[in-house]
């Protein structure tokens, strides 16, 4: 499996600094599988109508070049080959690109679908934007007993894809939030934790990374917008343990931390294996070369 790391949306403000929308594009035997989709073409064309005004308060930057469909084209991949999109949750900065892949099946937890359709609280009216899922995509939801993966019980291999991409329910940020585990083979597991945490200091070993002003501001924001703060703290503990265990190796990252995004993508670009690719608009992955070989077809730092 080839896994590409894409930044499909950016935020920038004085308080929280720079954030990304970290999307995975997995080349599988079942087609291209996206984990989250960031902002889409229609969001760029009509940010207020599609996303609402809250995104502007967070310093959202709507750029066509950052949409998943354009990122895939830049890699030489056909967007029509996207067959599945696995959503960590249905917030506006995670599923805006779904409409750009009309033939793809959207996968989420049943609890998240219920929350997004009900929009029963102020938080849910802000975060869930019905226009982004209009027309309604083909939807596959998950609930009930599942399988044990990485110490999590009741996880769900993605239907139509297989057991190398797994939905891991992790409510707290939203009622039906989930992480997504990707088995890359000999390189170990990737765990896209969505918004189960924001800043890298949360999952680092104690004393390893200072949160700084931005990390502390993100922690406050995380608590404010979570539907269940007690579950958020429990998720933090479990993700920290997982990120620091020796075997099996699991690389835990969030949807919005730019350093984790650049470190992961840059690490694979430096390996020369052509397995993971960073496409990060104006920001280059630390230590990565200016371009990646023809076997990959990607380029770092394109605008």
LUMGU-324171 format. One record per residue (C-alpha): residue number from 1; residue in one letter; x, y, z. Coordinates in Angstrom, 3 decimals. Last residue first. Example, Ala and Ser with C-alpha at 12.3 -4.5 7.8 and 13.67 -1.06 7.14 Angstrom:
{num: 2 | residu: S | X: 13.670 | Y: -1.060 | Z: 7.140}
{num: 1 | residu: A | X: 12.300 | Y: -4.500 | Z: 7.800}
END
This chain:
{num: 303 | residu: X | X: 1.969 | Y: 26.372 | Z: -4.977}
{num: 302 | residu: X | X: 4.339 | Y: 23.456 | Z: -5.131}
{num: 301 | residu: X | X: 6.404 | Y: 22.849 | Z: -2.039}
{num: 300 | residu: X | X: 7.211 | Y: 19.221 | Z: -2.517}
{num: 299 | residu: X | X: 6.658 | Y: 17.494 | Z: -5.814}
{num: 298 | residu: X | X: 5.051 | Y: 14.172 | Z: -6.505}
{num: 297 | residu: X | X: 5.343 | Y: 11.648 | Z: -9.326}
{num: 296 | residu: X | X: 6.306 | Y: 8.789 | Z: -7.035}
{num: 295 | residu: X | X: 8.388 | Y: 6.623 | Z: -9.340}
{num: 294 | residu: X | X: 9.499 | Y: 9.808 | Z: -11.049}
{num: 293 | residu: X | X: 11.606 | Y: 10.844 | Z: -8.050}
{num: 292 | residu: X | X: 10.587 | Y: 13.360 | Z: -5.449}
{num: 291 | residu: X | X: 11.282 | Y: 17.032 | Z: -5.635}
{num: 290 | residu: X | X: 12.774 | Y: 19.745 | Z: -3.483}
{num: 289 | residu: X | X: 14.272 | Y: 17.202 | Z: -1.110}
{num: 288 | residu: X | X: 12.877 | Y: 16.727 | Z: 2.397}
{num: 287 | residu: X | X: 14.749 | Y: 17.977 | Z: 5.454}
{num: 286 | residu: X | X: 11.710 | Y: 19.663 | Z: 6.962}
{num: 285 | residu: X | X: 8.671 | Y: 19.286 | Z: 4.741}
{num: 284 | residu: X | X: 8.252 | Y: 22.397 | Z: 2.664}
{num: 283 | residu: X | X: 5.620 | Y: 25.019 | Z: 3.326}
{num: 282 | residu: X | X: 4.137 | Y: 26.839 | Z: 0.328}
{num: 281 | residu: X | X: 1.669 | Y: 24.098 | Z: -0.648}
{num: 280 | residu: X | X: 2.335 | Y: 21.025 | Z: 1.538}
{num: 279 | residu: X | X: 2.361 | Y: 18.007 | Z: -0.746}
{num: 278 | residu: X | X: 4.285 | Y: 15.409 | Z: 1.214}
{num: 277 | residu: X | X: 4.620 | Y: 11.903 | Z: -0.189}
{num: 276 | residu: X | X: 4.743 | Y: 8.477 | Z: 1.383}
{num: 275 | residu: X | X: 6.060 | Y: 5.302 | Z: -0.233}
{num: 274 | residu: X | X: 8.623 | Y: 6.605 | Z: -2.681}
{num: 273 | residu: X | X: 11.316 | Y: 4.612 | Z: -0.953}
{num: 272 | residu: X | X: 13.845 | Y: 7.438 | Z: -1.021}
{num: 271 | residu: X | X: 13.898 | Y: 7.454 | Z: 2.783}
{num: 270 | residu: X | X: 14.029 | Y: 11.250 | Z: 2.759}
{num: 269 | residu: X | X: 10.473 | Y: 11.429 | Z: 1.382}
{num: 268 | residu: X | X: 9.306 | Y: 9.049 | Z: 4.094}
{num: 267 | residu: X | X: 10.682 | Y: 11.185 | Z: 6.897}
{num: 266 | residu: X | X: 9.431 | Y: 14.366 | Z: 5.244}
{num: 265 | residu: X | X: 5.855 | Y: 13.100 | Z: 5.242}
{num: 264 | residu: X | X: 5.879 | Y: 12.132 | Z: 8.884}
{num: 263 | residu: X | X: 7.786 | Y: 15.178 | Z: 10.091}
{num: 262 | residu: X | X: 5.755 | Y: 17.614 | Z: 7.985}
{num: 261 | residu: X | X: 2.395 | Y: 16.378 | Z: 9.227}
{num: 260 | residu: X | X: 3.578 | Y: 16.070 | Z: 12.824}
{num: 259 | residu: X | X: 4.856 | Y: 19.642 | Z: 12.635}
{num: 258 | residu: X | X: 1.661 | Y: 20.967 | Z: 11.062}
{num: 257 | residu: X | X: -0.662 | Y: 19.629 | Z: 13.796}
{num: 256 | residu: X | X: -4.196 | Y: 19.694 | Z: 12.351}
{num: 255 | residu: X | X: -5.543 | Y: 16.213 | Z: 11.717}
{num: 254 | residu: X | X: -3.740 | Y: 14.515 | Z: 14.562}
{num: 253 | residu: X | X: -0.865 | Y: 12.077 | Z: 14.552}
{num: 252 | residu: X | X: -0.016 | Y: 8.708 | Z: 16.085}
{num: 251 | residu: X | X: 2.743 | Y: 6.609 | Z: 14.545}
{num: 250 | residu: X | X: 2.296 | Y: 3.072 | Z: 15.813}
{num: 249 | residu: X | X: 5.120 | Y: 0.558 | Z: 16.123}
{num: 248 | residu: X | X: 3.870 | Y: -2.809 | Z: 17.338}
{num: 247 | residu: X | X: 5.852 | Y: -2.833 | Z: 19.430}
{num: 246 | residu: X | X: 7.814 | Y: -0.054 | Z: 21.102}
{num: 245 | residu: X | X: 5.042 | Y: 1.921 | Z: 22.778}
{num: 244 | residu: X | X: 5.280 | Y: 5.705 | Z: 22.811}
{num: 243 | residu: X | X: 2.475 | Y: 6.611 | Z: 20.414}
{num: 242 | residu: X | X: 0.149 | Y: 4.004 | Z: 21.900}
{num: 241 | residu: X | X: 0.587 | Y: 5.228 | Z: 25.455}
{num: 240 | residu: X | X: 0.056 | Y: 8.844 | Z: 24.397}
{num: 239 | residu: X | X: -3.036 | Y: 7.843 | Z: 22.394}
{num: 238 | residu: X | X: -4.550 | Y: 6.068 | Z: 25.401}
{num: 237 | residu: X | X: -3.919 | Y: 8.970 | Z: 27.768}
{num: 236 | residu: X | X: -5.247 | Y: 11.577 | Z: 25.331}
{num: 235 | residu: X | X: -8.372 | Y: 9.522 | Z: 24.664}
{num: 234 | residu: X | X: -9.123 | Y: 9.479 | Z: 28.392}
{num: 233 | residu: X | X: -8.789 | Y: 13.254 | Z: 28.524}
{num: 232 | residu: X | X: -11.156 | Y: 13.699 | Z: 25.578}
{num: 231 | residu: X | X: -13.612 | Y: 11.248 | Z: 27.141}
{num: 230 | residu: X | X: -13.960 | Y: 13.443 | Z: 30.224}
{num: 229 | residu: X | X: -14.438 | Y: 16.513 | Z: 28.028}
{num: 228 | residu: X | X: -17.523 | Y: 15.140 | Z: 26.270}
{num: 227 | residu: X | X: -19.004 | Y: 17.277 | Z: 23.471}
{num: 226 | residu: X | X: -15.652 | Y: 18.918 | Z: 22.774}
{num: 225 | residu: X | X: -15.695 | Y: 22.519 | Z: 21.479}
{num: 224 | residu: X | X: -14.477 | Y: 24.276 | Z: 24.598}
{num: 223 | residu: X | X: -12.009 | Y: 21.601 | Z: 25.681}
{num: 222 | residu: X | X: -10.235 | Y: 21.613 | Z: 22.316}
{num: 221 | residu: X | X: -10.135 | Y: 25.407 | Z: 22.287}
{num: 220 | residu: X | X: -8.413 | Y: 25.422 | Z: 25.675}
{num: 219 | residu: X | X: -5.935 | Y: 22.774 | Z: 24.509}
{num: 218 | residu: X | X: -5.283 | Y: 24.756 | Z: 21.337}
{num: 217 | residu: X | X: -4.406 | Y: 27.838 | Z: 23.375}
{num: 216 | residu: X | X: -2.000 | Y: 25.770 | Z: 25.492}
{num: 215 | residu: X | X: -0.352 | Y: 24.377 | Z: 22.377}
{num: 214 | residu: X | X: -0.027 | Y: 27.834 | Z: 20.837}
{num: 213 | residu: X | X: 1.558 | Y: 29.345 | Z: 23.945}
{num: 212 | residu: X | X: 4.111 | Y: 26.575 | Z: 24.331}
{num: 211 | residu: X | X: 3.116 | Y: 22.917 | Z: 24.427}
{num: 210 | residu: X | X: 6.627 | Y: 21.795 | Z: 25.396}
{num: 209 | residu: X | X: 7.687 | Y: 18.498 | Z: 23.855}
{num: 208 | residu: X | X: 9.657 | Y: 15.692 | Z: 25.538}
{num: 207 | residu: X | X: 8.730 | Y: 16.397 | Z: 29.161}
{num: 206 | residu: X | X: 6.375 | Y: 13.428 | Z: 29.379}
{num: 205 | residu: X | X: 6.509 | Y: 11.316 | Z: 26.200}
{num: 204 | residu: X | X: 4.688 | Y: 12.993 | Z: 23.326}
{num: 203 | residu: X | X: 0.966 | Y: 12.434 | Z: 22.766}
{num: 202 | residu: X | X: -0.376 | Y: 15.785 | Z: 23.992}
{num: 201 | residu: X | X: 2.796 | Y: 17.691 | Z: 23.069}
{num: 200 | residu: X | X: 1.883 | Y: 17.124 | Z: 19.403}
{num: 199 | residu: X | X: -1.034 | Y: 19.570 | Z: 19.588}
{num: 198 | residu: X | X: -4.616 | Y: 18.955 | Z: 18.496}
{num: 197 | residu: X | X: -5.994 | Y: 15.802 | Z: 20.098}
{num: 196 | residu: X | X: -8.906 | Y: 13.468 | Z: 19.330}
{num: 195 | residu: X | X: -9.369 | Y: 15.816 | Z: 16.364}
{num: 194 | residu: X | X: -8.531 | Y: 13.231 | Z: 13.703}
{num: 193 | residu: X | X: -6.469 | Y: 10.493 | Z: 15.335}
{num: 192 | residu: X | X: -4.901 | Y: 9.251 | Z: 12.117}
{num: 191 | residu: X | X: -3.108 | Y: 6.183 | Z: 13.432}
{num: 190 | residu: X | X: -0.360 | Y: 4.930 | Z: 11.141}
{num: 189 | residu: X | X: 0.795 | Y: 1.392 | Z: 11.742}
{num: 188 | residu: X | X: 4.102 | Y: -0.356 | Z: 11.190}
{num: 187 | residu: X | X: 6.766 | Y: 0.232 | Z: 8.560}
{num: 186 | residu: X | X: 6.780 | Y: -3.469 | Z: 7.660}
{num: 185 | residu: X | X: 3.168 | Y: -3.312 | Z: 6.512}
{num: 184 | residu: X | X: 1.455 | Y: 0.059 | Z: 6.204}
{num: 183 | residu: X | X: -1.478 | Y: -0.914 | Z: 8.437}
{num: 182 | residu: X | X: -3.735 | Y: 2.142 | Z: 8.579}
{num: 181 | residu: X | X: -5.703 | Y: 2.986 | Z: 11.721}
{num: 180 | residu: X | X: -8.465 | Y: 5.602 | Z: 11.549}
{num: 179 | residu: X | X: -9.551 | Y: 7.498 | Z: 14.656}
{num: 178 | residu: X | X: -13.210 | Y: 8.007 | Z: 15.378}
{num: 177 | residu: X | X: -15.656 | Y: 10.741 | Z: 16.413}
{num: 176 | residu: X | X: -19.292 | Y: 9.718 | Z: 16.876}
{num: 175 | residu: X | X: -20.458 | Y: 12.077 | Z: 19.615}
{num: 174 | residu: X | X: -17.903 | Y: 14.724 | Z: 18.688}
{num: 173 | residu: X | X: -14.582 | Y: 15.656 | Z: 20.288}
{num: 172 | residu: X | X: -15.305 | Y: 12.945 | Z: 22.829}
{num: 171 | residu: X | X: -15.897 | Y: 9.770 | Z: 20.870}
{num: 170 | residu: X | X: -13.030 | Y: 7.495 | Z: 19.806}
{num: 169 | residu: X | X: -14.393 | Y: 4.749 | Z: 17.557}
{num: 168 | residu: X | X: -11.519 | Y: 3.080 | Z: 15.652}
{num: 167 | residu: X | X: -12.227 | Y: 2.688 | Z: 11.917}
{num: 166 | residu: X | X: -9.757 | Y: 0.267 | Z: 10.320}
{num: 165 | residu: X | X: -7.725 | Y: 0.312 | Z: 7.116}
{num: 164 | residu: X | X: -5.613 | Y: -2.824 | Z: 6.634}
{num: 163 | residu: X | X: -8.579 | Y: -5.107 | Z: 7.294}
{num: 162 | residu: X | X: -10.193 | Y: -4.934 | Z: 3.880}
{num: 161 | residu: X | X: -11.362 | Y: -2.267 | Z: 1.427}
{num: 160 | residu: X | X: -14.989 | Y: -3.012 | Z: 0.518}
{num: 159 | residu: X | X: -16.178 | Y: -2.466 | Z: 4.068}
{num: 158 | residu: X | X: -13.595 | Y: -0.662 | Z: 6.175}
{num: 157 | residu: X | X: -12.369 | Y: -2.837 | Z: 9.026}
{num: 156 | residu: X | X: -14.328 | Y: -1.839 | Z: 12.149}
{num: 155 | residu: X | X: -13.115 | Y: -1.482 | Z: 15.717}
{num: 154 | residu: X | X: -15.021 | Y: -2.913 | Z: 18.667}
{num: 153 | residu: X | X: -12.124 | Y: -3.286 | Z: 21.080}
{num: 152 | residu: X | X: -8.989 | Y: -1.173 | Z: 20.946}
{num: 151 | residu: X | X: -5.725 | Y: -2.877 | Z: 21.921}
{num: 150 | residu: X | X: -4.111 | Y: -2.265 | Z: 18.569}
{num: 149 | residu: X | X: -7.099 | Y: -3.883 | Z: 16.803}
{num: 148 | residu: X | X: -9.912 | Y: -5.894 | Z: 18.386}
{num: 147 | residu: X | X: -12.887 | Y: -6.483 | Z: 16.095}
{num: 146 | residu: X | X: -16.431 | Y: -5.103 | Z: 16.194}
{num: 145 | residu: X | X: -19.627 | Y: -5.347 | Z: 18.178}
{num: 144 | residu: X | X: -22.217 | Y: -2.645 | Z: 17.471}
{num: 143 | residu: X | X: -21.941 | Y: 0.321 | Z: 15.125}
{num: 142 | residu: X | X: -20.635 | Y: 1.283 | Z: 11.689}
{num: 141 | residu: X | X: -21.998 | Y: 3.473 | Z: 8.907}
{num: 140 | residu: X | X: -21.717 | Y: 3.270 | Z: 5.112}
{num: 139 | residu: X | X: -22.885 | Y: 6.291 | Z: 3.142}
{num: 138 | residu: X | X: -23.344 | Y: 6.837 | Z: -0.586}
{num: 137 | residu: X | X: -23.147 | Y: 10.592 | Z: -0.834}
{num: 136 | residu: X | X: -26.020 | Y: 13.003 | Z: -0.140}
{num: 135 | residu: X | X: -26.233 | Y: 15.726 | Z: -2.755}
{num: 134 | residu: X | X: -25.555 | Y: 17.733 | Z: -0.673}
{num: 133 | residu: X | X: -23.096 | Y: 16.597 | Z: 1.989}
{num: 132 | residu: X | X: -21.288 | Y: 19.919 | Z: 2.272}
{num: 131 | residu: X | X: -24.571 | Y: 21.828 | Z: 2.312}
{num: 130 | residu: X | X: -25.557 | Y: 20.080 | Z: 5.544}
{num: 129 | residu: X | X: -22.802 | Y: 21.886 | Z: 7.506}
{num: 128 | residu: X | X: -21.972 | Y: 20.166 | Z: 10.806}
{num: 127 | residu: X | X: -19.611 | Y: 22.125 | Z: 13.065}
{num: 126 | residu: X | X: -21.701 | Y: 25.183 | Z: 13.850}
{num: 125 | residu: X | X: -25.088 | Y: 23.489 | Z: 14.296}
{num: 124 | residu: X | X: -23.365 | Y: 20.769 | Z: 16.287}
{num: 123 | residu: X | X: -21.834 | Y: 23.202 | Z: 18.747}
{num: 122 | residu: X | X: -25.194 | Y: 24.967 | Z: 19.159}
{num: 121 | residu: X | X: -26.842 | Y: 21.660 | Z: 20.029}
{num: 120 | residu: X | X: -29.246 | Y: 19.259 | Z: 18.304}
{num: 119 | residu: X | X: -27.578 | Y: 19.031 | Z: 14.900}
{num: 118 | residu: X | X: -29.796 | Y: 15.971 | Z: 14.261}
{num: 117 | residu: X | X: -28.280 | Y: 14.862 | Z: 10.952}
{num: 116 | residu: X | X: -24.696 | Y: 15.379 | Z: 12.065}
{num: 115 | residu: X | X: -25.255 | Y: 13.682 | Z: 15.415}
{num: 114 | residu: X | X: -26.979 | Y: 10.656 | Z: 13.869}
{num: 113 | residu: X | X: -24.226 | Y: 10.262 | Z: 11.269}
{num: 112 | residu: X | X: -21.612 | Y: 10.497 | Z: 13.994}
{num: 111 | residu: X | X: -23.301 | Y: 7.823 | Z: 16.087}
{num: 110 | residu: X | X: -23.519 | Y: 5.497 | Z: 13.083}
{num: 109 | residu: X | X: -19.760 | Y: 5.758 | Z: 12.705}
{num: 108 | residu: X | X: -18.314 | Y: 6.980 | Z: 9.429}
{num: 107 | residu: X | X: -17.590 | Y: 5.767 | Z: 5.894}
{num: 106 | residu: X | X: -18.291 | Y: 7.782 | Z: 2.737}
{num: 105 | residu: X | X: -18.531 | Y: 5.735 | Z: -0.460}
{num: 104 | residu: X | X: -16.872 | Y: 7.331 | Z: -3.478}
{num: 103 | residu: X | X: -18.466 | Y: 7.880 | Z: -6.888}
{num: 102 | residu: X | X: -19.201 | Y: 11.557 | Z: -6.307}
{num: 101 | residu: X | X: -15.594 | Y: 12.433 | Z: -5.419}
{num: 100 | residu: X | X: -15.509 | Y: 16.252 | Z: -5.367}
{num: 99 | residu: X | X: -18.537 | Y: 16.282 | Z: -3.055}
{num: 98 | residu: X | X: -16.470 | Y: 14.619 | Z: -0.314}
{num: 97 | residu: X | X: -13.966 | Y: 17.485 | Z: -0.259}
{num: 96 | residu: X | X: -15.700 | Y: 19.423 | Z: 2.500}
{num: 95 | residu: X | X: -15.579 | Y: 16.389 | Z: 4.811}
{num: 94 | residu: X | X: -12.893 | Y: 17.195 | Z: 7.377}
{num: 93 | residu: X | X: -12.957 | Y: 20.977 | Z: 7.758}
{num: 92 | residu: X | X: -16.760 | Y: 21.060 | Z: 8.049}
{num: 91 | residu: X | X: -16.929 | Y: 18.529 | Z: 10.888}
{num: 90 | residu: X | X: -18.121 | Y: 15.050 | Z: 9.865}
{num: 89 | residu: X | X: -15.837 | Y: 12.790 | Z: 11.890}
{num: 88 | residu: X | X: -12.695 | Y: 10.684 | Z: 11.385}
{num: 87 | residu: X | X: -14.069 | Y: 10.241 | Z: 7.902}
{num: 86 | residu: X | X: -13.115 | Y: 7.312 | Z: 5.678}
{num: 85 | residu: X | X: -13.514 | Y: 8.211 | Z: 2.007}
{num: 84 | residu: X | X: -13.814 | Y: 5.311 | Z: -0.437}
{num: 83 | residu: X | X: -13.577 | Y: 4.772 | Z: -4.198}
{num: 82 | residu: X | X: -11.164 | Y: 7.500 | Z: -5.278}
{num: 81 | residu: X | X: -10.145 | Y: 6.391 | Z: -8.784}
{num: 80 | residu: X | X: -12.036 | Y: 9.299 | Z: -10.362}
{num: 79 | residu: X | X: -9.484 | Y: 11.599 | Z: -8.742}
{num: 78 | residu: X | X: -6.879 | Y: 10.172 | Z: -11.168}
{num: 77 | residu: X | X: -3.378 | Y: 10.219 | Z: -9.725}
{num: 76 | residu: X | X: -0.480 | Y: 12.147 | Z: -11.264}
{num: 75 | residu: X | X: 0.594 | Y: 13.500 | Z: -7.897}
{num: 74 | residu: X | X: -0.564 | Y: 16.984 | Z: -8.862}
{num: 73 | residu: X | X: -3.935 | Y: 15.506 | Z: -9.839}
{num: 72 | residu: X | X: -4.213 | Y: 14.023 | Z: -6.365}
{num: 71 | residu: X | X: -3.507 | Y: 17.380 | Z: -4.742}
{num: 70 | residu: X | X: -6.059 | Y: 19.069 | Z: -7.012}
{num: 69 | residu: X | X: -8.833 | Y: 16.666 | Z: -5.967}
{num: 68 | residu: X | X: -7.779 | Y: 16.866 | Z: -2.335}
{num: 67 | residu: X | X: -8.143 | Y: 20.644 | Z: -2.241}
{num: 66 | residu: X | X: -4.981 | Y: 22.611 | Z: -1.480}
{num: 65 | residu: X | X: -4.573 | Y: 24.193 | Z: -4.933}
{num: 64 | residu: X | X: -8.146 | Y: 25.507 | Z: -4.710}
{num: 63 | residu: X | X: -7.202 | Y: 27.599 | Z: -1.707}
{num: 62 | residu: X | X: -9.555 | Y: 28.460 | Z: 1.170}
{num: 61 | residu: X | X: -7.549 | Y: 29.744 | Z: 4.116}
{num: 60 | residu: X | X: -9.280 | Y: 29.400 | Z: 7.484}
{num: 59 | residu: X | X: -8.255 | Y: 31.931 | Z: 10.122}
{num: 58 | residu: X | X: -10.108 | Y: 30.405 | Z: 13.062}
{num: 57 | residu: X | X: -12.634 | Y: 33.247 | Z: 13.113}
{num: 56 | residu: X | X: -13.069 | Y: 32.716 | Z: 9.371}
{num: 55 | residu: X | X: -14.050 | Y: 29.100 | Z: 9.972}
{num: 54 | residu: X | X: -16.820 | Y: 30.247 | Z: 12.300}
{num: 53 | residu: X | X: -18.487 | Y: 32.224 | Z: 9.511}
{num: 52 | residu: X | X: -20.189 | Y: 29.336 | Z: 7.748}
{num: 51 | residu: X | X: -18.801 | Y: 26.384 | Z: 5.818}
{num: 50 | residu: X | X: -20.839 | Y: 26.116 | Z: 2.639}
{num: 49 | residu: X | X: -22.445 | Y: 29.523 | Z: 2.287}
{num: 48 | residu: X | X: -19.550 | Y: 31.400 | Z: 3.867}
{num: 47 | residu: X | X: -16.823 | Y: 29.609 | Z: 1.935}
{num: 46 | residu: X | X: -18.473 | Y: 29.769 | Z: -1.511}
{num: 45 | residu: X | X: -16.022 | Y: 28.902 | Z: -4.318}
{num: 44 | residu: X | X: -13.356 | Y: 27.475 | Z: -1.998}
{num: 43 | residu: X | X: -15.937 | Y: 25.378 | Z: -0.184}
{num: 42 | residu: X | X: -17.253 | Y: 24.153 | Z: -3.556}
{num: 41 | residu: X | X: -13.769 | Y: 22.966 | Z: -4.509}
{num: 40 | residu: X | X: -13.343 | Y: 20.994 | Z: -1.308}
{num: 39 | residu: X | X: -11.920 | Y: 21.538 | Z: 2.173}
{num: 38 | residu: X | X: -10.337 | Y: 18.629 | Z: 4.022}
{num: 37 | residu: X | X: -10.973 | Y: 15.104 | Z: 2.730}
{num: 36 | residu: X | X: -10.719 | Y: 12.705 | Z: 5.675}
{num: 35 | residu: X | X: -8.860 | Y: 9.402 | Z: 5.235}
{num: 34 | residu: X | X: -8.951 | Y: 8.913 | Z: 1.482}
{num: 33 | residu: X | X: -8.986 | Y: 5.484 | Z: -0.135}
{num: 32 | residu: X | X: -7.731 | Y: 5.177 | Z: -3.707}
{num: 31 | residu: X | X: -8.864 | Y: 2.011 | Z: -5.435}
{num: 30 | residu: X | X: -9.835 | Y: -1.374 | Z: -3.990}
{num: 29 | residu: X | X: -6.349 | Y: -2.839 | Z: -4.507}
{num: 28 | residu: X | X: -5.106 | Y: 0.058 | Z: -2.409}
{num: 27 | residu: X | X: -3.470 | Y: 3.446 | Z: -2.940}
{num: 26 | residu: X | X: -4.007 | Y: 5.305 | Z: 0.311}
{num: 25 | residu: X | X: -4.534 | Y: 9.068 | Z: 0.248}
{num: 24 | residu: X | X: -4.220 | Y: 10.433 | Z: 3.763}
{num: 23 | residu: X | X: -5.475 | Y: 13.886 | Z: 4.705}
{num: 22 | residu: X | X: -3.945 | Y: 16.288 | Z: 7.230}
{num: 21 | residu: X | X: -5.885 | Y: 19.555 | Z: 7.385}
{num: 20 | residu: X | X: -3.168 | Y: 21.991 | Z: 8.450}
{num: 19 | residu: X | X: -2.763 | Y: 24.476 | Z: 11.295}
{num: 18 | residu: X | X: -0.657 | Y: 27.608 | Z: 11.702}
{num: 17 | residu: X | X: -0.669 | Y: 29.657 | Z: 14.900}
{num: 16 | residu: X | X: -3.362 | Y: 29.231 | Z: 17.551}
{num: 15 | residu: X | X: -3.565 | Y: 32.805 | Z: 18.818}
{num: 14 | residu: X | X: -2.145 | Y: 34.880 | Z: 15.972}
{num: 13 | residu: X | X: -4.188 | Y: 33.021 | Z: 13.373}
{num: 12 | residu: X | X: -3.556 | Y: 30.670 | Z: 10.470}
{num: 11 | residu: X | X: -5.650 | Y: 27.832 | Z: 9.125}
{num: 10 | residu: X | X: -4.906 | Y: 25.610 | Z: 6.139}
{num: 9 | residu: X | X: -6.740 | Y: 23.003 | Z: 4.087}
{num: 8 | residu: X | X: -6.037 | Y: 19.813 | Z: 2.184}
{num: 7 | residu: X | X: -2.493 | Y: 19.062 | Z: 3.329}
{num: 6 | residu: X | X: -1.739 | Y: 15.705 | Z: 1.763}
{num: 5 | residu: X | X: 0.184 | Y: 12.676 | Z: 3.037}
{num: 4 | residu: X | X: 0.387 | Y: 9.876 | Z: 0.482}
{num: 3 | residu: X | X: 0.210 | Y: 6.212 | Z: 1.452}
{num: 2 | residu: X | X: 1.274 | Y: 3.457 | Z: -0.910}
{num: 1 | residu: X | X: 0.000 | Y: 0.000 | Z: 0.000}
END
